[in-house]
């Protein structure tokens, strides 16, 4: 099963066991997090509803990316500026797709429907 999740303004296609590098997410190495912004889920060509679906992940490492050189120049004006930038990132390992939160919501919706049907049947039996 795979899912498309959005984090840090980018979208990632993930499956259980995948390792991805995303924009910085708060947390220490070894902590588990849930990615709740799931856009699409499915298996093969079969797509599923994403209502309440979550993706569980474990933080493997916090780090910084490669240095990007920012060089500004205006010709014939003796203007040159050189700066470097290293973006912070987080390495995640996807542990599960369709976490327990999605299952609990589905069970909670079914349970009240059964309880509502039972009281209606009881007064009808009492009147007869």
N, CA, C and O of each residue as an XYZ file, in Angstrom:
512
protein
N       0.848     -1.178      0.000
C       0.000      0.000      0.000
C       0.891      1.238      0.000
O       1.951      1.254      0.625
N       0.448      2.271     -0.707
C       1.205      3.513     -0.758
C       0.287      4.667     -0.400
O      -0.937      4.532     -0.397
N       0.899      5.804     -0.099
C       0.139      7.016      0.208
C       0.932      8.215     -0.286
O       2.159      8.173     -0.370
N       0.217      9.277     -0.609
C       0.831     10.553     -0.961
C       0.597     11.481      0.225
O      -0.549     11.768      0.571
N       1.678     11.953      0.851
C       1.566     12.835      2.012
C       2.192     14.182      1.680
O       3.089     14.286      0.843
N       1.689     15.216      2.364
C       2.229     16.559      2.176
C       2.828     17.019      3.494
O       2.169     17.006      4.534
N       4.091     17.427      3.432
C       4.767     17.984      4.594
C       5.839     18.949      4.114
O       6.546     18.666      3.147
N       5.957     20.056      4.767
C       6.958     21.049      4.400
C       6.710     21.677      3.044
O       7.653     22.142      2.403
N       5.453     21.703      2.583
C       5.136     22.300      1.299
C       5.457     21.422      0.107
O       5.376     21.873     -1.035
N       5.823     20.166      0.359
C       6.147     19.233     -0.718
C       5.311     17.966     -0.550
O       4.791     17.693      0.532
N       5.191     17.204     -1.623
C       4.434     15.959     -1.593
C       5.384     14.784     -1.798
O       6.321     14.851     -2.593
N       5.118     13.696     -1.054
C       5.974     12.515     -1.114
C       5.103     11.272     -1.272
O       4.059     11.145     -0.632
N       5.551     10.353     -2.140
C       4.885      9.057     -2.278
C       5.618      8.097     -1.351
O       6.820      7.880     -1.506
N       4.905      7.523     -0.393
C       5.546      6.687      0.615
C       4.843      5.340      0.722
O       3.660      5.205      0.409
N       5.595      4.362      1.165
C       5.083      3.030      1.489
C       5.746      2.605      2.790
O       6.740      3.199      3.207
N       5.203      1.587      3.427
C       5.760      1.123      4.695
C       7.206      0.676      4.483
O       7.493     -0.091      3.564
N       8.112      1.156      5.332
C       9.522      0.808      5.248
C      10.374      1.805      4.476
O      11.601      1.704      4.493
N       9.752      2.762      3.801
C      10.500      3.761      3.035
C      11.214      4.737      3.960
O      10.766      5.001      5.075
N      12.335      5.269      3.474
C      13.055      6.335      4.173
C      12.993      7.564      3.286
O      13.320      7.496      2.101
N      12.574      8.693      3.854
C      12.472      9.931      3.083
C      13.148     11.062      3.851
O      13.265     11.021      5.076
N      13.588     12.067      3.106
C      14.196     13.260      3.693
C      13.228     14.410      3.462
O      12.911     14.745      2.320
N      12.754     15.021      4.563
C      11.766     16.087      4.483
C      12.302     17.342      5.157
O      13.350     17.313      5.802
N      11.574     18.441      5.004
C      11.934     19.676      5.707
C      11.927     19.415      7.211
O      11.303     18.460      7.672
N      12.605     20.246      7.964
C      12.784     20.043      9.404
C      11.460     19.863     10.127
O      10.540     20.666      9.971
N      11.371     18.796     10.923
C      10.236     18.516     11.802
C      10.791     18.419     13.211
O      11.809     17.764     13.435
N      10.136     19.063     14.159
C      10.609     19.047     15.538
C      10.537     17.636     16.115
O       9.575     16.908     15.869
N      11.549     17.255     16.877
C      11.581     15.955     17.527
C      12.989     15.404     17.529
O      13.831     15.798     16.722
N      13.231     14.485     18.451
C      14.543     13.857     18.565
C      14.567     12.554     17.780
O      13.522     12.004     17.433
N      15.767     12.072     17.505
C      15.925     10.794     16.821
C      15.309      9.695     17.676
O      15.527      9.642     18.886
N      14.541      8.821     17.038
C      13.872      7.739     17.751
C      12.429      8.043     18.086
O      11.670      7.132     18.418
N      12.030      9.305     18.007
C      10.642      9.673     18.302
C       9.754      9.269     17.132
O      10.193      9.248     15.983
N       8.492      8.948     17.442
C       7.553      8.609     16.373
C       6.564      9.755     16.194
O       6.149     10.393     17.161
N       6.198     10.002     14.945
C       5.279     11.086     14.614
C       4.217     10.551     13.671
O       4.355      9.460     13.118
N       3.155     11.328     13.492
C       2.132     10.974     12.524
C       1.999     12.103     11.520
O       1.988     13.279     11.884
N       1.900     11.736     10.269
C       1.677     12.692      9.198
C       0.200     12.602      8.837
O      -0.245     11.609      8.262
N      -0.555     13.635      9.173
C      -2.001     13.592      9.004
C      -2.490     14.132      7.675
O      -3.647     13.912      7.317
N      -1.652     14.829      6.938
C      -2.075     15.445      5.679
C      -1.868     14.456      4.533
O      -0.949     14.606      3.728
N      -2.734     13.442      4.470
C      -2.658     12.414      3.435
C      -3.559     12.834      2.284
O      -4.746     13.091      2.486
N      -3.002     12.905      1.076
C      -3.756     13.359     -0.086
C      -4.383     12.210     -0.858
O      -5.468     12.361     -1.419
N      -3.711     11.059     -0.893
C      -4.163      9.934     -1.701
C      -3.592      8.665     -1.113
O      -2.491      8.672     -0.563
N      -4.334      7.569     -1.224
C      -3.838      6.284     -0.755
C      -4.354      5.207     -1.686
O      -5.405      5.366     -2.307
N      -3.624      4.120     -1.785
C      -4.066      3.040     -2.637
C      -3.084      1.906     -2.691
O      -2.018      1.930     -2.076
N      -3.491      0.891     -3.466
C      -2.637     -0.262     -3.673
C      -2.770     -0.645     -5.136
O      -3.838     -1.069     -5.578
N      -1.686     -0.496     -5.888
C      -1.755     -0.730     -7.325
C      -2.612      0.335     -7.979
O      -2.359      1.527     -7.806
N      -3.631     -0.081     -8.734
C      -4.534      0.876     -9.375
C      -5.773      1.132     -8.526
O      -6.618      1.942     -8.907
N      -5.900      0.461     -7.383
C      -7.044      0.624     -6.490
C      -6.782      1.773     -5.531
O      -5.880      1.686     -4.699
N      -7.561      2.857     -5.634
C      -7.405      4.015     -4.760
C      -8.436      3.959     -3.648
O      -9.560      3.507     -3.862
N      -8.057      4.418     -2.458
C      -8.935      4.347     -1.301
C      -9.240      5.739     -0.774
O      -8.545      6.704     -1.093
N     -10.284      5.829      0.034
C     -10.650      7.081      0.675
C      -9.602      7.451      1.717
O      -9.048      6.572      2.378
N      -9.328      8.742      1.869
C      -8.296      9.182      2.794
C      -8.889      9.879      4.020
O      -8.156     10.543      4.754
N     -10.180      9.747      4.257
C     -10.792     10.379      5.422
C     -10.249      9.766      6.701
O     -10.438      8.576      6.953
N      -9.572     10.579      7.513
C      -9.045     10.120      8.788
C      -7.817      9.237      8.673
O      -7.363      8.703      9.685
N      -7.264      9.064      7.492
C      -6.101      8.214      7.301
C      -4.842      8.945      7.762
O      -4.671     10.131      7.479
N      -3.975      8.251      8.460
C      -2.718      8.844      8.917
C      -1.561      7.947      8.511
O      -1.735      6.755      8.256
N      -0.388      8.540      8.457
C       0.843      7.804      8.157
C       1.760      7.945      9.363
O       2.067      9.061      9.783
N       2.196      6.829      9.918
C       3.087      6.837     11.072
C       4.533      6.752     10.600
O       4.856      6.006      9.675
N       5.393      7.525     11.246
C       6.801      7.540     10.862
C       7.672      7.662     12.106
O       7.220      8.109     13.161
N       8.919      7.260     11.959
C       9.902      7.362     13.037
C      11.021      8.278     12.564
O      11.487      8.163     11.430
N      11.451      9.185     13.433
C      12.552     10.087     13.093
C      13.864      9.328     13.251
O      14.192      8.853     14.338
N      14.610      9.221     12.153
C      15.904      8.545     12.201
C      17.024      9.517     12.540
O      17.915      9.183     13.321
N      16.992     10.732     11.957
C      18.077     11.680     12.180
C      17.620     13.092     11.847
O      16.714     13.296     11.039
N      18.260     14.052     12.481
C      18.106     15.465     12.152
C      19.431     15.893     11.534
O      20.495     15.564     12.059
N      19.376     16.612     10.443
C      20.637     16.984      9.807
C      20.509     18.236      8.974
O      19.512     18.956      9.031
N      21.555     18.475      8.194
C      21.582     19.620      7.289
C      21.992     19.138      5.915
O      22.772     18.196      5.774
N      21.452     19.801      4.902
C      21.745     19.425      3.527
C      23.078     19.959      3.058
O      23.833     20.552      3.829
N      23.360     19.742      1.784
C      24.590     20.244      1.179
C      24.553     21.763      1.091
O      23.484     22.373      1.064
N      25.725     22.353      1.048
C      25.812     23.806      0.969
C      25.429     24.281     -0.429
O      25.880     23.739     -1.438
N      24.591     25.300     -0.456
C      24.205     25.951     -1.705
C      24.845     27.332     -1.693
O      24.665     28.098     -0.747
N      25.597     27.649     -2.755
C      26.270     28.940     -2.848
C      25.333     29.948     -3.498
O      24.768     29.695     -4.562
N      25.178     31.096     -2.841
C      24.381     32.197     -3.375
C      25.366     33.293     -3.764
O      26.002     33.898     -2.901
N      25.490     33.544     -5.063
C      26.460     34.519     -5.559
C      25.726     35.609     -6.312
O      25.008     35.333     -7.273
N      25.905     36.850     -5.876
C      25.287     37.997     -6.534
C      26.385     38.864     -7.145
O      27.429     39.090     -6.534
N      26.134     39.340     -8.353
C      27.129     40.176     -9.010
C      26.419     41.162     -9.925
O      25.465     40.814    -10.621
N      26.906     42.402     -9.910
C      26.459     43.400    -10.876
C      27.685     43.831    -11.661
O      28.611     44.426    -11.111
N      27.682     43.533    -12.916
C      28.881     43.791    -13.708
C      29.153     45.290    -13.841
O      28.248     46.122    -13.912
N      30.417     45.573    -13.868
C      30.950     46.937    -14.018
C      30.598     47.856    -12.834
O      30.702     49.076    -12.963
N      30.191     47.307    -11.705
C      29.903     48.141    -10.536
C      30.714     47.707     -9.316
O      30.490     48.208     -8.214
N      31.651     46.783     -9.505
C      32.472     46.272     -8.416
C      31.601     45.766     -7.257
O      31.884     46.042     -6.091
N      30.537     45.022     -7.597
C      29.599     44.501     -6.599
C      29.585     42.985     -6.700
O      29.120     42.430     -7.696
N      30.095     42.312     -5.670
C      30.070     40.859     -5.599
C      29.766     40.449     -4.172
O      30.388     40.944     -3.231
N      28.809     39.543     -4.009
C      28.458     39.011     -2.685
C      28.380     37.496     -2.794
O      27.775     36.962     -3.724
N      28.990     36.812     -1.846
C      28.977     35.347     -1.843
C      28.498     34.875     -0.479
O      29.100     35.195      0.546
N      27.414     34.115     -0.474
C      26.859     33.551      0.763
C      26.614     32.065      0.566
O      26.409     31.602     -0.556
N      26.635     31.333      1.649
C      26.316     29.911      1.618
C      25.109     29.632      2.484
O      24.828     30.364      3.433
N      24.390     28.558      2.149
C      23.197     28.192      2.914
C      23.108     26.678      3.005
O      23.288     25.979      2.008
N      22.829     26.171      4.205
C      22.598     24.743      4.422
C      21.232     24.589      5.069
O      21.010     25.051      6.188
N      20.312     23.932      4.356
C      18.942     23.765      4.833
C      18.872     22.629      5.856
O      19.500     21.587      5.670
N      18.110     22.828      6.936
C      17.877     21.773      7.917
C      16.876     20.772      7.355
O      15.920     21.158      6.683
N      17.095     19.477      7.630
C      16.155     18.461      7.188
C      16.042     17.350      8.222
O      16.853     17.250      9.142
N      15.019     16.519      8.052
C      14.758     15.397      8.939
C      14.652     14.131      8.091
O      14.008     14.139      7.041
N      15.274     13.055      8.538
C      15.181     11.768      7.857
C      14.118     10.941      8.581
O      14.216     10.708      9.786
N      13.102     10.500      7.832
C      11.996      9.732      8.401
C      11.977      8.321      7.837
O      12.334      8.098      6.680
N      11.554      7.363      8.669
C      11.284      6.009      8.208
C       9.796      5.762      8.405
O       9.287      5.880      9.519
N       9.103      5.424      7.337
C       7.664      5.198      7.390
C       7.426      3.833      8.030
O       7.926      2.816      7.550
N       6.653      3.824      9.121
C       6.400      2.569      9.827
C       5.067      1.941      9.442
O       4.975      0.719      9.329
N       4.028      2.757      9.238
C       2.712      2.204      8.903
C       1.877      3.232      8.167
O       2.030      4.438      8.363
N       0.997      2.738      7.320
C       0.036      3.593      6.624
C      -1.348      3.169      7.079
O      -1.660      1.979      7.127
N      -2.174      4.150      7.412
C      -3.513      3.829      7.909
C      -3.449      3.495      9.371
O      -3.809      2.397      9.797
N      -2.983      4.464     10.137
C      -2.758      4.255     11.565
C      -4.018      3.950     12.336
O      -5.099      3.832     11.759
N      -3.876      3.824     13.636
C      -4.974      3.450     14.524
C      -6.055      4.513     14.567
O      -7.215      4.189     14.821
N      -5.716      5.769     14.327
C      -6.716      6.833     14.373
C      -7.798      6.607     13.332
O      -8.973      6.823     13.627
N      -7.450      6.183     12.137
C      -8.426      5.924     11.099
C      -9.347      4.777     11.478
O     -10.546      4.837     11.206
N      -8.805      3.720     12.108
C      -9.611      2.585     12.522
C     -10.559      2.962     13.651
O     -11.701      2.504     13.672
N     -10.106      3.791     14.593
C     -10.957      4.197     15.707
C     -12.134      5.027     15.224
O     -13.249      4.857     15.716
N     -11.906      5.923     14.271
C     -12.994      6.745     13.747
C     -14.024      5.880     13.038
O     -15.223      6.123     13.174
N     -13.588      4.881     12.288
C     -14.509      4.005     11.584
C     -15.335      3.194     12.572
O     -16.537      3.015     12.371
N     -14.713      2.707     13.626
C     -15.432      1.936     14.633
C     -16.404      2.826     15.399
O     -17.502      2.387     15.741
N     -16.020      4.055     15.670
C     -16.895      4.958     16.406
C     -18.133      5.310     15.596
O     -19.211      5.472     16.169
N     -18.008      5.430     14.296
C     -19.158      5.752     13.460
C     -20.132      4.584     13.388
O     -21.343      4.801     13.350
N     -19.634      3.355     13.368
C     -20.512      2.191     13.256
C     -21.235      1.912     14.565
O     -22.398      1.508     14.539
N     -20.588      2.112     15.707
C     -21.173      1.780     16.997
C     -22.438      2.591     17.301
O     -23.424      1.980     17.714
N     -22.488      3.919     17.131
C     -23.713      4.652     17.426
C     -24.876      4.263     16.519
O     -26.029      4.334     16.944
N     -24.609      3.861     15.304
C     -25.676      3.464     14.388
C     -26.380      2.222     14.921
O     -27.602      2.122     14.814
N     -25.640      1.271     15.492
C     -26.244      0.066     16.050
C     -27.046      0.398     17.300
O     -28.121     -0.165     17.505
N     -26.547      1.302     18.140
C     -27.261      1.681     19.359
C     -28.547      2.415     19.034
O     -29.546      2.256     19.736
N     -28.537      3.209     17.988
C     -29.728      3.963     17.612
C     -30.815      3.025     17.105
O     -31.997      3.290     17.329
N     -30.455      1.941     16.432
C     -31.430      1.007     15.896
C     -32.081      0.196     17.011
O     -33.262     -0.135     16.910
N     -31.355     -0.127     18.057
C     -31.884     -0.946     19.144
C     -32.996     -0.241     19.915
O     -33.999     -0.903     20.185
N     -32.921      1.038     20.299
C     -34.008      1.671     21.033
C     -35.294      1.801     20.210
O     -36.384      1.765     20.781
N     -35.198      1.947     18.907
C     -36.400      2.042     18.083
C     -37.156      0.733     18.079
O     -38.387      0.727     18.071
N     -36.430     -0.384     18.085
C     -37.072     -1.689     18.061
C     -37.751     -1.993     19.392
O     -38.795     -2.646     19.403
N     -37.198     -1.545     20.503
C     -37.747     -1.817     21.818
C     -39.120     -1.164     22.008
O     -40.020     -1.866     22.468
N     -39.363      0.122     21.695
C     -40.703      0.702     21.871
C     -41.743      0.058     20.954
O     -42.908     -0.062     21.333
N     -41.342     -0.351     19.773
C     -42.301     -1.006     18.871
C     -42.750     -2.313     19.470
O     -43.921     -2.669     19.340
N     -41.872     -3.038     20.116
C     -42.236     -4.298     20.752
C     -43.137     -4.054     21.965
O     -44.028     -4.857     22.242
N     -42.913     -2.959     22.687
C     -43.718     -2.641     23.870
C     -45.133     -2.247     23.478
O     -46.071     -2.561     24.210
N     -45.319     -1.575     22.356
C     -46.643     -1.123     21.918
C     -47.481     -2.288     21.420
O     -48.704     -2.257     21.552
N     -46.863     -3.309     20.855
C     -47.606     -4.419     20.268
C     -48.134     -5.379     21.267
O     -48.780     -6.360     20.899
